[in-house]
Amino acid sequence: MLRALLCALVVVSVGCTPGASSVSTGGSGAATTIDVNLTNDPGGTTPAGAGAGYKPLVTTVNVGTSIRFTNSDGFRHTASSIPGSMFPSAYPFTSAAANQSGTTLSGGFSSGIIEPGDSSQTLLADKAGTYMFGCFFHYGTPMRAVIVVQ
């Protein structure tokens, strides 16, 4: 309850997840950054099942927050949306996940391939809900995580 109250006090464009950083977007406001690194971000549990490779594994933000994925790993990765409420056991992606698409979380998205040291497009947390995503290349490791929009 206290966490929810604290999050409500945070400016809309800043995330509520401890460990998530904010970076300048060059416009008005900041983007919550999710680190993409399978080497440094070990596995854990999310509301949708096992996850790994993203930090934090569960990012909680307010509606209106911008999200950006930054690859601090030495390998290529993606952050591609997965429909449903639990991570599927079968590989969920088509080759389209390797291409950048989408501007909002609710509309479905893929960062496309994020090369080491690069960042994705900025995505808008436009609607409350839970949004699952994973890596096109490493889904089975299990490189996947969740964004909760309040």
C-alpha positions as protocol buffer text, in pm:
chain_id: "A"
residue {
  index: 1
  type: MET
  ca { x: 0 y: 0 z: 0 }
}
residue {
  index: 2
  type: LEU
  ca { x: 279 y: 242 z: 96 }
}
residue {
  index: 3
  type: ARG
  ca { x: 463 y: 159 z: -230 }
}
residue {
  index: 4
  type: ALA
  ca { x: 150 y: 240 z: -433 }
}
residue {
  index: 5
  type: LEU
  ca { x: 114 y: 572 z: -253 }
}
residue {
  index: 6
  type: LEU
  ca { x: 478 y: 658 z: -315 }
}
residue {
  index: 7
  type: CYS
  ca { x: 444 y: 570 z: -683 }
}
residue {
  index: 8
  type: ALA
  ca { x: 139 y: 794 z: -709 }
}
residue {
  index: 9
  type: LEU
  ca { x: 351 y: 1084 z: -587 }
}
residue {
  index: 10
  type: VAL
  ca { x: 619 y: 1032 z: -851 }
}
residue {
  index: 11
  type: VAL
  ca { x: 601 y: 1256 z: -1156 }
}
residue {
  index: 12
  type: VAL
  ca { x: 411 y: 1070 z: -1431 }
}
residue {
  index: 13
  type: SER
  ca { x: 711 y: 1046 z: -1662 }
}
residue {
  index: 14
  type: VAL
  ca { x: 933 y: 870 z: -1407 }
}
residue {
  index: 15
  type: GLY
  ca { x: 905 y: 499 z: -1323 }
}
residue {
  index: 16
  type: CYS
  ca { x: 833 y: 360 z: -978 }
}
residue {
  index: 17
  type: THR
  ca { x: 1060 y: 58 z: -991 }
}
residue {
  index: 18
  type: PRO
  ca { x: 1367 y: 67 z: -767 }
}
residue {
  index: 19
  type: GLY
  ca { x: 1678 y: 16 z: -979 }
}
residue {
  index: 20
  type: ALA
  ca { x: 1518 y: 147 z: -1298 }
}
residue {
  index: 21
  type: SER
  ca { x: 1695 y: 458 z: -1419 }
}
residue {
  index: 22
  type: SER
  ca { x: 1567 y: 764 z: -1594 }
}
residue {
  index: 23
  type: VAL
  ca { x: 1746 y: 911 z: -1893 }
}
residue {
  index: 24
  type: SER
  ca { x: 1686 y: 1225 z: -2090 }
}
residue {
  index: 25
  type: THR
  ca { x: 1482 y: 1170 z: -2404 }
}
residue {
  index: 26
  type: GLY
  ca { x: 1581 y: 1503 z: -2554 }
}
residue {
  index: 27
  type: GLY
  ca { x: 1221 y: 1615 z: -2523 }
}
residue {
  index: 28
  type: SER
  ca { x: 1004 y: 1704 z: -2230 }
}
residue {
  index: 29
  type: GLY
  ca { x: 1058 y: 1443 z: -1962 }
}
residue {
  index: 30
  type: ALA
  ca { x: 1255 y: 1127 z: -1907 }
}
residue {
  index: 31
  type: ALA
  ca { x: 1232 y: 763 z: -2005 }
}
residue {
  index: 32
  type: THR
  ca { x: 1247 y: 469 z: -1767 }
}
residue {
  index: 33
  type: THR
  ca { x: 1534 y: 253 z: -1889 }
}
residue {
  index: 34
  type: ILE
  ca { x: 1529 y: -126 z: -1869 }
}
residue {
  index: 35
  type: ASP
  ca { x: 1876 y: -283 z: -1885 }
}
residue {
  index: 36
  type: VAL
  ca { x: 1910 y: -566 z: -2137 }
}
residue {
  index: 37
  type: ASN
  ca { x: 2192 y: -798 z: -2034 }
}
residue {
  index: 38
  type: LEU
  ca { x: 2164 y: -1177 z: -2017 }
}
residue {
  index: 39
  type: THR
  ca { x: 2513 y: -1204 z: -1865 }
}
residue {
  index: 40
  type: ASN
  ca { x: 2462 y: -966 z: -1571 }
}
residue {
  index: 41
  type: ASP
  ca { x: 2087 y: -991 z: -1505 }
}
residue {
  index: 42
  type: PRO
  ca { x: 2024 y: -1339 z: -1361 }
}
residue {
  index: 43
  type: GLY
  ca { x: 1696 y: -1520 z: -1346 }
}
residue {
  index: 44
  type: GLY
  ca { x: 1409 y: -1474 z: -1109 }
}
residue {
  index: 45
  type: THR
  ca { x: 1034 y: -1491 z: -1085 }
}
residue {
  index: 46
  type: THR
  ca { x: 778 y: -1256 z: -1239 }
}
residue {
  index: 47
  type: PRO
  ca { x: 396 y: -1263 z: -1219 }
}
residue {
  index: 48
  type: ALA
  ca { x: 401 y: -1431 z: -1564 }
}
residue {
  index: 49
  type: GLY
  ca { x: 660 y: -1699 z: -1483 }
}
residue {
  index: 50
  type: ALA
  ca { x: 1039 y: -1737 z: -1490 }
}
residue {
  index: 51
  type: GLY
  ca { x: 1241 y: -1449 z: -1631 }
}
residue {
  index: 52
  type: ALA
  ca { x: 1599 y: -1333 z: -1680 }
}
residue {
  index: 53
  type: GLY
  ca { x: 1817 y: -1099 z: -1882 }
}
residue {
  index: 54
  type: TYR
  ca { x: 1636 y: -772 z: -1810 }
}
residue {
  index: 55
  type: LYS
  ca { x: 1680 y: -546 z: -1510 }
}
residue {
  index: 56
  type: PRO
  ca { x: 1447 y: -508 z: -1341 }
}
residue {
  index: 57
  type: LEU
  ca { x: 1251 y: -827 z: -1417 }
}
residue {
  index: 58
  type: VAL
  ca { x: 932 y: -645 z: -1317 }
}
residue {
  index: 59
  type: THR
  ca { x: 919 y: -276 z: -1401 }
}
residue {
  index: 60
  type: THR
  ca { x: 630 y: -81 z: -1248 }
}
residue {
  index: 61
  type: VAL
  ca { x: 545 y: 257 z: -1402 }
}
residue {
  index: 62
  type: ASN
  ca { x: 256 y: 501 z: -1426 }
}
residue {
  index: 63
  type: VAL
  ca { x: 43 y: 555 z: -1737 }
}
residue {
  index: 64
  type: GLY
  ca { x: 221 y: 815 z: -1950 }
}
residue {
  index: 65
  type: THR
  ca { x: 572 y: 692 z: -1873 }
}
residue {
  index: 66
  type: SER
  ca { x: 817 y: 642 z: -2160 }
}
residue {
  index: 67
  type: ILE
  ca { x: 1014 y: 315 z: -2167 }
}
residue {
  index: 68
  type: ARG
  ca { x: 1348 y: 250 z: -2340 }
}
residue {
  index: 69
  type: PHE
  ca { x: 1555 y: -71 z: -2351 }
}
residue {
  index: 70
  type: THR
  ca { x: 1935 y: -35 z: -2342 }
}
residue {
  index: 71
  type: ASN
  ca { x: 2165 y: -326 z: -2428 }
}
residue {
  index: 72
  type: SER
  ca { x: 2464 y: -330 z: -2190 }
}
residue {
  index: 73
  type: ASP
  ca { x: 2553 y: -688 z: -2293 }
}
residue {
  index: 74
  type: GLY
  ca { x: 2805 y: -805 z: -2554 }
}
residue {
  index: 75
  type: PHE
  ca { x: 2535 y: -988 z: -2753 }
}
residue {
  index: 76
  type: ARG
  ca { x: 2241 y: -878 z: -2969 }
}
residue {
  index: 77
  type: HIS
  ca { x: 1900 y: -886 z: -2802 }
}
residue {
  index: 78
  type: THR
  ca { x: 1542 y: -774 z: -2856 }
}
residue {
  index: 79
  type: ALA
  ca { x: 1257 y: -676 z: -2627 }
}
residue {
  index: 80
  type: SER
  ca { x: 948 y: -806 z: -2807 }
}
residue {
  index: 81
  type: SER
  ca { x: 595 y: -811 z: -2667 }
}
residue {
  index: 82
  type: ILE
  ca { x: 422 y: -1138 z: -2588 }
}
residue {
  index: 83
  type: PRO
  ca { x: 40 y: -1152 z: -2569 }
}
residue {
  index: 84
  type: GLY
  ca { x: -139 y: -1327 z: -2284 }
}
residue {
  index: 85
  type: SER
  ca { x: -98 y: -1336 z: -1909 }
}
residue {
  index: 86
  type: MET
  ca { x: 167 y: -1608 z: -1864 }
}
residue {
  index: 87
  type: PHE
  ca { x: 487 y: -1675 z: -2057 }
}
residue {
  index: 88
  type: PRO
  ca { x: 415 y: -1953 z: -2306 }
}
residue {
  index: 89
  type: SER
  ca { x: 634 y: -2263 z: -2288 }
}
residue {
  index: 90
  type: ALA
  ca { x: 661 y: -2270 z: -2669 }
}
residue {
  index: 91
  type: TYR
  ca { x: 868 y: -2009 z: -2854 }
}
residue {
  index: 92
  type: PRO
  ca { x: 621 y: -1718 z: -2913 }
}
residue {
  index: 93
  type: PHE
  ca { x: 792 y: -1510 z: -3185 }
}
residue {
  index: 94
  type: THR
  ca { x: 788 y: -1487 z: -3563 }
}
residue {
  index: 95
  type: SER
  ca { x: 1075 y: -1334 z: -3760 }
}
residue {
  index: 96
  type: ALA
  ca { x: 891 y: -998 z: -3733 }
}
residue {
  index: 97
  type: ALA
  ca { x: 1021 y: -971 z: -3373 }
}
residue {
  index: 98
  type: ALA
  ca { x: 1369 y: -898 z: -3514 }
}
residue {
  index: 99
  type: ASN
  ca { x: 1234 y: -574 z: -3665 }
}
residue {
  index: 100
  type: GLN
  ca { x: 1150 y: -258 z: -3473 }
}
residue {
  index: 101
  type: SER
  ca { x: 776 y: -196 z: -3443 }
}
residue {
  index: 102
  type: GLY
  ca { x: 526 y: -18 z: -3225 }
}
residue {
  index: 103
  type: THR
  ca { x: 520 y: 303 z: -3024 }
}
residue {
  index: 104
  type: THR
  ca { x: 295 y: 197 z: -2734 }
}
residue {
  index: 105
  type: LEU
  ca { x: 293 y: -96 z: -2494 }
}
residue {
  index: 106
  type: SER
  ca { x: -76 y: -172 z: -2548 }
}
residue {
  index: 107
  type: GLY
  ca { x: -39 y: -185 z: -2927 }
}
residue {
  index: 108
  type: GLY
  ca { x: 231 y: -452 z: -2919 }
}
residue {
  index: 109
  type: PHE
  ca { x: 596 y: -373 z: -2982 }
}
residue {
  index: 110
  type: SER
  ca { x: 942 y: -496 z: -3066 }
}
residue {
  index: 111
  type: SER
  ca { x: 1264 y: -311 z: -3011 }
}
residue {
  index: 112
  type: GLY
  ca { x: 1402 y: -490 z: -3313 }
}
residue {
  index: 113
  type: ILE
  ca { x: 1762 y: -602 z: -3279 }
}
residue {
  index: 114
  type: ILE
  ca { x: 1944 y: -395 z: -3018 }
}
residue {
  index: 115
  type: GLU
  ca { x: 2317 y: -420 z: -3080 }
}
residue {
  index: 116
  type: PRO
  ca { x: 2558 y: -406 z: -2783 }
}
residue {
  index: 117
  type: GLY
  ca { x: 2571 y: -49 z: -2647 }
}
residue {
  index: 118
  type: ASP
  ca { x: 2256 y: 64 z: -2834 }
}
residue {
  index: 119
  type: SER
  ca { x: 1906 y: 155 z: -2715 }
}
residue {
  index: 120
  type: SER
  ca { x: 1558 y: 93 z: -2849 }
}
residue {
  index: 121
  type: GLN
  ca { x: 1295 y: 338 z: -2962 }
}
residue {
  index: 122
  type: THR
  ca { x: 1094 y: 500 z: -2683 }
}
residue {
  index: 123
  type: LEU
  ca { x: 765 y: 327 z: -2607 }
}
residue {
  index: 124
  type: LEU
  ca { x: 470 y: 490 z: -2432 }
}
residue {
  index: 125
  type: ALA
  ca { x: 303 y: 317 z: -2137 }
}
residue {
  index: 126
  type: ASP
  ca { x: -35 y: 427 z: -2269 }
}
residue {
  index: 127
  type: LYS
  ca { x: -278 y: 203 z: -2083 }
}
residue {
  index: 128
  type: ALA
  ca { x: -286 y: 32 z: -1742 }
}
residue {
  index: 129
  type: GLY
  ca { x: -208 y: -339 z: -1758 }
}
residue {
  index: 130
  type: THR
  ca { x: 63 y: -602 z: -1746 }
}
residue {
  index: 131
  type: TYR
  ca { x: 285 y: -633 z: -2054 }
}
residue {
  index: 132
  type: MET
  ca { x: 511 y: -933 z: -2107 }
}
residue {
  index: 133
  type: PHE
  ca { x: 814 y: -925 z: -2336 }
}
residue {
  index: 134
  type: GLY
  ca { x: 1112 y: -1139 z: -2423 }
}
residue {
  index: 135
  type: CYS
  ca { x: 1417 y: -1174 z: -2645 }
}
residue {
  index: 136
  type: PHE
  ca { x: 1377 y: -1313 z: -2995 }
}
residue {
  index: 137
  type: PHE
  ca { x: 1720 y: -1480 z: -2968 }
}
residue {
  index: 138
  type: HIS
  ca { x: 1720 y: -1602 z: -2608 }
}
residue {
  index: 139
  type: TYR
  ca { x: 1359 y: -1665 z: -2506 }
}
residue {
  index: 140
  type: GLY
  ca { x: 1437 y: -2016 z: -2379 }
}
residue {
  index: 141
  type: THR
  ca { x: 1714 y: -1907 z: -2138 }
}
residue {
  index: 142
  type: PRO
  ca { x: 1448 y: -1766 z: -2017 }
}
residue {
  index: 143
  type: MET
  ca { x: 1517 y: -1408 z: -2132 }
}
residue {
  index: 144
  type: ARG
  ca { x: 1182 y: -1246 z: -2053 }
}
residue {
  index: 145
  type: ALA
  ca { x: 1030 y: -989 z: -1817 }
}
residue {
  index: 146
  type: VAL
  ca { x: 721 y: -784 z: -1737 }
}
residue {
  index: 147
  type: ILE
  ca { x: 615 y: -418 z: -1732 }
}
residue {
  index: 148
  type: VAL
  ca { x: 325 y: -330 z: -1502 }
}
residue {
  index: 149
  type: VAL
  ca { x: 151 y: -2 z: -1588 }
}
residue {
  index: 150
  type: GLN
  ca { x: -66 y: 154 z: -1316 }
}
